Amino acid sequence: MLIIFDENFPLKIAEGLHIIESTNRDTILNCEITHPYLINKGGTDDDDWIAYAGRHNAIIMTFDKDFKDIKAKGPLYTQYKVGVFFFKLDRREKMYWQIVKLFVNNFDAMKKIILEVPRPFVYRISAKGNPERYDF
């Protein structure tokens, strides 16, 4: 499964998580984690990312609030059958290690969603609890 972090995630976090995940033998879903700058797509428009993710059967991970706008992005999610995880951090939490911990602490739950929930879907990931689904 291809996981694409949005440009607003630090590149080094995506690279580090890719290394960790590539050696994970106890997983319910093998994932390749990448970033726009690793696939020469930096500066790509959000709508183009959605189409790219759909063509590559990928999941998008983002902090970008535009991706949780179901009214605006929902038709594209439906057309391309894309899954999105929107990471919600408090301003004071938006620190490097908080991002890593939020991802790692929720990755198994996200993998389960990817395997069990038909696309399209959008979930919010926050430090306040379990992933929350946005309704279309």
N, C-alpha and C positions, 0 to 999 in steps of 0.2 A: 504494500500500500504506500503510495506516495503522499507525503505530508509536506505542504509548502507553507513555510512561514512568510508572512507579509514583510515588506521592507521595514516596517516599524519595529520588528524584533531585531535585536542585535545579531549580526552575522555570526559572531563567535559563539553565541548560544546555540544557534542552529547547527553549526559545525560540531560543537561538543556533544550535543544531544544525538547527532547522527552517529558519532563514534561510539557512544554508549549503547545506542539501540542496535547498531550493527553487530555487537557481540552478545546481545541478549538472547540466550537460548531458552529461557523460560517465559516465552511470550505467547499470547493467544493470537497475535497478529504481527507478522514481520513488517516493519515500516522503514522506508527510506525517507530521511528527513533532509529537506533542502531549503534553499533561500533564493530569492530572485537574483542576487549577485552571483550565485554559484551556477545559474543556468542562463546567464547573460540577459536577464529580463528586468534589470533595475530601471525604475522610472515608468513601469508599465501601468496603464490605466486600470482601475479596479474592475471594470466590465471585461476588459481583455483578460485579466487574471481569472475571472470566473469561467470564461470560455476555455482558457488554457487548462484550468483544473478539470473541467468537464471532459475535455479531449484526452486527458491523461489519467482519468479516474482518480483524481487527487482530492485531498481534503485541505482546506485553507485554515490556517491559524493566524489570528489577527488581533490587534488592539484597535484597529481602525473602526470607529463608530459607524461609518457608512455601511459596513458589511452587515450590521444588525438591523438595518432599515429594510424590513421585509416588504413594505409597500413599494419601495423603489427597486430593490434587488431581487425580490421574490420571483418575478417572471424569469429572470436569468438563471436563478438557482433551479427552478423547475425545468427550464429548457435544457440545461446542461447537467442536471442531476448531481448537484454539488452539495457537499457537506461543509459547514463552516463552524469553527469554534472561535467565539469572540471572548477574549480575555479581558476581564474587568478588574482593574486594580485601583485602589484609592491612590490619590496623588502622592501621599506620603509613602505608599508601598512600592511605587514604581522605581524600584532599585534593582540592580542586576540580579542579585541572589534571590530576591522575591519572585522575579520572573521565572527563574530556574525552578524554584521550589513549587510554584503554582503549577507549572507544566508537569513536573515529575510526580507530584502528589495526585494529579488527576489523569495521568496518561493511561492507566489501566481502565479507568471508567470511560475515557474517550475511545479506547480501542473496542470496548464492549459495545458502545453506541455505534461505532463504525460498522461492526459486524452484524448488529441486530436491527438497526433502525434504517428503513428504506430512505434513500435520498430523494428529494432534497431535505436538508435539515439545517437548523442554526441553533447552537447551544451557547449559553453564557457560562464561562468558567470563572469562578471567583473564589476568594479565600473564605467566603461565608458559608460554603457548603457544597452540595452535590451539583453537577451540571444541570442547568435549567434550560428547558427547550422553549424557543420562541415559536409561537403558532403562526402558521401562514394564513 
